[in-house]
């Protein structure tokens, strides 16, 4: 009779251990499924945002192709003087010492030094 009681207790302990493992496995599978669902949703959101951004970039490029003047300043308005060329002059084509002719300080060279004609007593 005692041996049956010992066998019963051992079987009960084994059954409880297996039940605990089964419950933990189900909980872990549920957590993995939830994480997978969240990851899938996040991936879908990022894909959608990237598709929207690509569409915006494409629309912007198409607009610039249709209206290339968007990238240039206006040449002038009726009744007003023009601001200059639509394309800036490259530095190799700019006149040297532009400020010396107009009475302005030169943008290169001595920034704080006054010219001989501007010095007091000269």
C-alpha positions in Angstrom: 0.0 0.0 0.0 2.9 2.4 0.8 4.4 1.7 -2.6 1.2 2.7 -4.4 1.2 5.9 -2.5 4.8 6.6 -3.4 4.1 5.8 -7.1 1.0 8.1 -7.0 3.0 11.0 -5.5 5.8 10.5 -8.2 3.2 10.4 -11.0 1.5 13.6 -9.6 4.9 15.4 -9.4 5.7 14.5 -13.0 2.3 15.5 -14.2 2.6 18.9 -12.4 6.1 19.4 -13.9 4.8 18.6 -17.4 1.7 20.9 -16.9 4.0 23.8 -15.9 6.3 23.3 -18.9 3.2 23.2 -21.2 1.9 26.4 -19.7 5.3 28.2 -20.1 5.6 27.0 -23.7 2.2 28.3 -24.6 2.9 31.7 -22.9 6.2 31.9 -24.8 4.5 31.1 -28.1 1.9 33.8 -27.4 4.6 36.4 -26.7 6.5 35.4 -29.9 3.3 35.7 -31.9 2.5 39.2 -30.4 6.1 40.3 -31.2 5.8 39.0 -34.7 2.5 40.9 -35.2 4.0 44.1 -33.9 7.0 43.7 -36.1 4.8 43.1 -39.2 2.8 46.2 -38.4 5.9 48.3 -37.9 7.3 47.1 -41.2 4.1 47.9 -43.0 4.1 51.4 -41.6 7.7 52.0 -42.6 7.0 50.7 -46.1 4.0 53.0 -46.4 6.0 56.0 -45.2 8.8 55.2 -47.7 6.3 54.8 -50.5 4.8 58.2 -49.6 8.3 59.8 -49.5 9.2 58.3 -52.9 6.0 59.6 -54.3 6.7 63.1 -52.9 10.3 63.1 -54.3 9.0 61.9 -57.7 6.3 64.6 -57.8 8.8 67.3 -56.9 11.2 66.1 -59.6 8.4 66.0 -62.1 7.3 69.6 -61.2 10.9 70.8 -61.5 11.2 69.1 -64.9 8.0 70.8 -66.0 8.9 74.2 -64.6 12.7 74.5 -64.6 12.5 78.2 -63.8 11.6 77.2 -60.3 15.3 76.8 -59.5 16.3 80.2 -60.9 15.6 83.7 -59.5 13.3 85.9 -61.6 15.0 87.8 -64.4 12.9 90.9 -63.6 9.4 92.2 -63.3 7.7 94.6 -65.7 8.7 98.1 -64.8 11.6 97.1 -62.6 15.3 96.6 -63.3 16.6 93.1 -63.7 18.6 91.6 -60.8 21.3 90.3 -63.1 21.9 87.0 -64.9 19.8 84.0 -64.0 23.0 82.0 -63.4 25.7 83.3 -61.1 28.9 84.1 -62.8 31.7 81.6 -62.0 34.5 83.0 -59.9 37.0 82.7 -62.7 34.9 85.2 -64.8 34.3 87.8 -62.1 36.2 91.0 -62.3 39.1 91.4 -59.9 39.0 94.1 -57.2 35.4 95.0 -57.9 35.3 96.9 -54.7 38.2 99.1 -55.6 36.3 100.6 -58.6 33.1 101.2 -56.7 34.6 102.6 -53.5 33.6 99.5 -51.5 36.0 97.4 -49.5 37.4 94.4 -51.2 35.9 91.0 -50.1 39.3 89.4 -50.2 42.7 90.5 -48.8 42.9 93.1 -46.0 39.5 93.0 -44.4 40.0 95.7 -41.8 42.7 97.9 -43.5 41.7 101.2 -45.1 43.1 102.3 -48.4 45.6 105.0 -48.7 43.0 107.5 -50.1 40.6 106.8 -47.2 43.2 107.2 -44.4 43.1 110.5 -42.5 45.9 112.9 -43.3 46.7 111.2 -46.6 
